């Protein structure tokens, strides 16, 4: 190394670590502000990046769009993996057909209408208009649910929005790359064929790797519990890489692989979920701060009103029309269509995708990026705070009489060839008032401990269970599945479950 310039000294590394850790701490504190204000945290993270970037307090010069795109893609892979792990198949399954149509046909409608508005109202050429239309057609479920924490929605709405946000990234990325390619844009049937082929390849690889990964993790006992979260994330990221290398949709592959893993009976699931959640937050913080650094605030003023006009077309015409065309065949009530139309919040993906034409050096790409950036910020500020109000006005809160599913977590007991199930009884569970003996668990399973109001005790057969209780159930390996099914059945149907037809099938976490 002598005679060569070292790119980073230990002293510089120390300074960099200090700055990054302070930014992370500020971003973590900003989540508290976000939860109280009802605004998605992305706005605060972007603000942090702008504050330390050009025209900011520290005036850090950063204009590397290619590096931003690469880091943004890596962050999106982690975010999609975390979202897939948290997607409940029970909620998504009935909403899957509507979500697929909304993320394909709906995207096509949204791209066409938004591009027409950008061309005729703002005066952009057709290539720039199509790029903007495609970029802003991707929705972000994380942004939606971050402002709807206090307004629980019916599972059909959350299922459609969650699945749509996981599925629509793939066709949108393909469209943006196609429109940003130097030269004439391909014929529409070529684009449709490319999208269908890449989605099919990505879906096949994602489902296969998710199933194989879940099978391996269930049958291979790793020496440390901390290795399971690493293995799960490695499998999900491998699905993305394999899908992309095979010329398929890597984003769809990672989402589906993670969803399969998240709905499988994996050991040490609480640790895995917490690890993925932390990585997801870290990816969001890093990505948005970097995007804030990339933007030049004083250049945004010239494109403020064009962005507002394009956003107005998107939110009042394109998104409602795409929702109407996509959801009417499924006989979804107009109230739910209205909420899903207004809930099409834009988050990280559009701004990241807006760097693609920058890297490709498309004419007017700087203006495209500025318009997308302003549009995301302005309409997140408009739509975010009004979403809870709209949900309440449309009376779309959860039915209080609906039975809540049990929260069951499992940890393996390798030497004893058994499992320790942690069962949380929610407020509306019909397990409330049931005696321990009336659970009728299979032989080889028993309730060993009850935690109530912070106090734990060993229950008797006559102990009456209450809402809010947490149970520890030990089950041998052969009866583990049967014990969980029985617990879920009682939670849904009470002590007479089984005789009343309740089978207790549901998501296993």
N, C-alpha and C positions, 0 to 999 in steps of 0.2 A: 504493500500500500504506500510505501515511501515514494515521494515525488508525485503522487496523485492527489488531486483535491478531494477531500472527504466531504460528501454532500451534507452530512449532519453530525455535529459534535455532541458530546454528552451534555455540555452546558445548554446547547440549543434544544436538545431533547428534553431537558428538565423544564426549560421555559415553555416548550410546546405542551408538555404534560400538564403544567400548571394552568395554562390558558384553556386547554380542552376540558380539564376537570371543573374549572370555574364555570365554563359555558354549560356543561352538563348539570351542575348544581342549580344554576339560574333556570335552566329549562325544566328541571324537576319541580322547582318552586312555582314555575309558571303554570304547571298543570292544576295547581290549587286555584289559581285565578281563573283558569279556563272552566273548571267545574262549577265555579260560582256564577260566572257570567253567562254560561251557556254557549260560549263560542268554542269552535274546534281549536285544539291546541296548535294546529298548523299555523294559524295566524300569528301566535306569539313566537313560535320558532322562526318563522320568516322574519318577524320583527327583530329578533336577536341577530340574525344574519345581516339584515340591513343596517342595524345599529353599529356593527363592527366593520362593515364593508365600505364600499365607495360612497362618499357623501355622508358617512356616518361619523361616530365619535372617534373611531380609531383609523378611519380612512384606509382600510386594508384593500390593496389592489388585487383583484382576482377576476380573470376573464377567460379561464380555461373551460370552455363549454364541453370539450371532449372528455376531460377528467370528470366533470360534473355528471355527464351522461353515464359514464362507466360506474361511478360510485352510486348514482341514482338507480341504475339497473340492479346492482348488488343489494341495495337497500330494499328495493321493491320485491326481490326474491324472498328476503327475510320477512317482510311485512305480509306477503301473500301466504308464506308458510305458516306464520303465526295465525293469520285469519282462517286458513284451512283447518288448523288444529282445533280452533275454537268453534267451528261450524258444526252444529248438531244436525245429523242426518234426519232425525225425526222431524225437524222443522223445515228442512230444505226439500225433502223428498216430495211432499205434495205441491210445493211451489216450483219444482224443477222445470216442468214444461213452460210455464209462464216466464220464468227467468231466462231460459234459453232463447225464447222468441224475443224477449225484450233486449237481450244482449246481442242479437244478430239483426233481426228485422228492425227492431227499435233503433239500433245504432245506425243502420242504413238511412232510416227516415230522418234521424237527428242530424246526421252528416249532411244530407242533401238540403234540408231546410236551413240549417245554420250557414252552410256555404253560400246559399243563394242570398241570405241576408247580408253576409260579409261582402259579397260581390256588388250587389245593387245598392246597398245603403252606405257602405263605407268606401267602396271603390277599389277594393283589392282585386288583383287578377285571379283567375279561376284556380290556379295552382295554390296560391296563398290561401284563398278562401276554403278550398277543400282540406288543406292541412289544418287550418283552424277548426273547421267543422269536425274533422276526425279527432283532433287532440282533445277538444272539450266534450266529446261524447262519452268519455270514460267517467264513471261515478266512483265514489269512495265511501264504502260502508262505514269505515272508521269515523269519518267526519259526521255521517248521519247519526250514528248511535251515540257519539260523544255528546250530542245536544238533545238526545232523547232518553237519557238515563232515567229522568224523573217521570217519563211518560211511557209505561210499558205498553207495547203494541201487541195486537194479535199475532200469533205465530206465522200466519200466512203472509202478512206484510213484511215482517222481519226476514222471513225465509226468502221471499222474492228479492228484496233489496240486497240481502247478503249474498245470495247466489249470483245475482246480476253483477255485483261489483267484482266478484271473483272471476266471472266468465267474460265480461265485456272488455277487459284489458287486452285479451289475446287478439280479437279481430281489429281493435283500434290500433294496436301496435303495427299490425300488418298493413293497415291502410296508411298510417302515417309514414312508414318506411317506403311504401310504394309511391305515395305522392311526393316524397322528398328525394326520390331518385332523379338524378340529372338525366334529362331526356324526356320524351313523350310519356304521358301516363298510360299504363296498359288499358286495354279494353275492359269493360265492366265484367264480362264473363270470365276473363282471365283472372281478375281480382277475386271474383266469387269462388272460382275453382281453387285458387291459391289458399284462400281463407279456409275453405272446407277441408282441403288436404292437410294444412298445418294444424287445424283444430283436431282432426281425427288422429294424426300422429301424436300430438301432445296429450290428448285424452288417453289414448292407448298406453303410452309410456307411463303417464302419471298413475293410472289405475293399477298397472302391473307392478310398478316399483313400490307403490303404497302397500299393495297386498303382500308382496314378497317381503318387504321390510317388516310389516306387522307380524307375519308368520315367523320370521327369524327372531324377532325380539321376544315373542311369546315362548319360544322353545329354546332359547339360549340364555342361560343364567350368567349375566355379567358379574364380575367380582365386586363392583362398587355401584351404588345407586346413582352416583353422579354421572356415570357413563351412559345411562339411558337417554337423558335429554340430548346429549351430544350426538348419539347415534340417530335419534329421531330427526334432528335438524339436518344431519349429514345426509340421511336418506332423502329428505325433501329437496335439499339443494342439488343432490345428484339427479333427481328427477328433472329439475329445471335444465341442468347441463346436458343430460342425455337427450331431452326433447329438443333443445336448441341445436345441438350437434347433428341430430337426425333431420334437421330442417322442418321441425314441427314447432308448435307453440310451447316454449319453455314455461311461460307464465301459467298457462292452463295446466301443464304437467305438474308444476310444484303445488298449485292449489289443490288439485285432485289427489295427489299423493298425500299431502298433509291432511286432507279431509278423511281419507281412508285410515290413516294412522290415528287421527283424533277420535275416530269412532270405533276403534278396536280396543280390545281388552289388554292394554299395555301395562307392564309393571311400572310402579313408581310414577303413576300419571300426574299426581299433584306437583312433583318436582319438575317433571317435563313441561307441564303447562306454565309454571312460574318462570322457568328458564326461557321458554319461547316468548312469553309476554315481555320479559326484560329485554331480550334481543330486539323485539319489535319496537319498543319504545326507543331504544338506542338508535335503531335504523331511522326511525322517523325524525328524531332530533337531529342527527347528523345530516340527513338529506335536506331537511328544510333550512337549516342554518346555512348549508352550502349553497342552496338556491338563493337565499337572501344575500349571500356574498356575491353571487354571480350578477345579480341585477344592478343596474345603475339608476338610482331613484330619479334623478333630474331628467332622464330620458323618457320616463313613464308619462310625464305630463302631456306630451304631444299626442299620446295614444290613449288618453283617459276616456274621452267621449266615444271614440270608435269602439273601445272595449265595452263600454256601457251599452252601446247600441247592439253590438253582437250578442252580448249577454242577455239583453232584453228579448231578442229574437229566440235565443236558446231556451230561456226559462218560461216564456209566455206562449211560444208557438211550437218550437221543435220538440222539446221534452214532453209537453202534454199530448201533442199529436202522436209521437212515437209510443207513449204509454197507451193511448186510446186504441191505436191500430194493433198493438201487441197484446193487450189485455182483454179487449172486448170478447174475443172468441172463448175466453175462459170464464166468462160471466162474473167477473170481479165487480163488485158494487162501485158506483161512481165515487163514493166517499173514499174508498181505498185507492182508486185510480188517481183522485185528486192529490192525496197525500204522497203517493209514490211519484207523481209528477213534480211536486214541489220539493221532494226529498232527494232529488238528483244532485246532491252536493258534489262539487269538484274538489279534489284534494291534491295529493302528491303526483299522481300519474300524469295529469295534463301538463304540469310545469316541466316534469322530466321529459315527456314526449316532445315538448316544444324545443328541447335542445337538439333533437334529431335534424331538423332543417338547418340549425346553426352549424352543426358539424358537417353537414353535406354542402354547406355554403350556397344554399338556395337564395336567389335574389329576394330581398325583403325579409329575410329570416329574422333579423333583429327586431323588425316591427311585429312580426308574428309572435315572437317570444314576449315582447312587452304587452301586446294585447291580451295574450293568454294569462300572463301574470296578473295584470290589473283585473281581468274578468274573474279569476279565481278568488282574489282577495275581496273585491267589491261584493260579489254575489254570495260569498260565504258570510260576509257581514250582514247581508240582507236576509238570506234564507235561514241561517243558523238560529238566530234568536226567535224567529217566527214559527219554526217547526213545532215546538211543543204546544204553542198556542193553537196552531192549525189542527193538530191531532186532537186536542181537547174540544175544539169547536166542532169538529167532525164526529166527535164521540167515538173515537177509535181506541180508547184505552181497553186494557184487558178486562174481560168479564170477571168480576170478583168471585163468582161461583165456580169458575173453572178450577179443576183440580190441579194442583202443582205437583210436578214430578219430584221424586226424591233425588237428593244429591248423594251419589254413592262413589266413593273412591276406594281403590284397591292397592294393597302393597303385598308383594309375595313373601312367603315364609319358606325359603328354599329347603332348609334342612328338615322342616316339619311337613313338607309337601302340602302346604296349605296356603290360605290367603287371609289377610286381615282386612275386613270391609269396614269403612267408616261411612255411616249412614246419617245424613242430616234430614230431619223431618221439617219441611217448610210449613208456612202458615195454613195453607189450604189443603194439606194432605189429609186423606181419610184414615191414615194410620193413627191420628189423634183419637184417644179413647180406647184403643185396642190393647188388650193384655198381651204380655210377652208370649204366654202359652198359645194365644190365639193366632200368633203369626204362623204357626204350623210349619216351621222350617224343616227342611229334609234332614234325615239322620246324618250326622257329620258336620252340622252347622249349629251354632248356638250364640245367643246374645251374651257377651261376657261382661260388658260394662255400659252404663248409661251416664251421660254427662248432662246435668240439668241445672241451669242457673249458676254455672261455674263450679258446681259440686258433682263429683263422680261417685257412683256406688254400684255394687254388684246387684243386678235385679233378681227378683224372685219370679216364678212363673206367673204370679198374680199381679206383678207390677204393671200399672196402667201407663202407657206411653202418651206423651203430650207433644203438641206442636212446639218446635224449638229444641227438642231433645236431640242429642247426638248419640248414636249407638255404635259400639264396637262389636262386630260380628266376626267370629272365627269360623272359617269353612274349609274343609279338606278339599283337595284339588278336584276329586271326581264330582263333588256336589256344588262347587263354587258357582257355576252358571245357574243351576236350579235355585240356589239360595237367593241370588240376585233377582231372578225372575219373580220369585215368591215375594220378596220385599217390595218390588215395584208394583206387583199386583195388589198387595194390601194397601199400598199408598194410593192407588187409583180407585180401588173398589171396596176398601174396608175389610173387616174380618170375614165377610162372605165372598171375598174374591175367589175366583175359580169356579164356584157354583154359579156365579152371576155372569160368567163368560170373560172376566177380566184376566188377560194372560200376562200382563206386566212387561210386554216387550217395549223397549225404549232405548235411548242412547246410554251406552255404558262408558262412564268416565272413571 
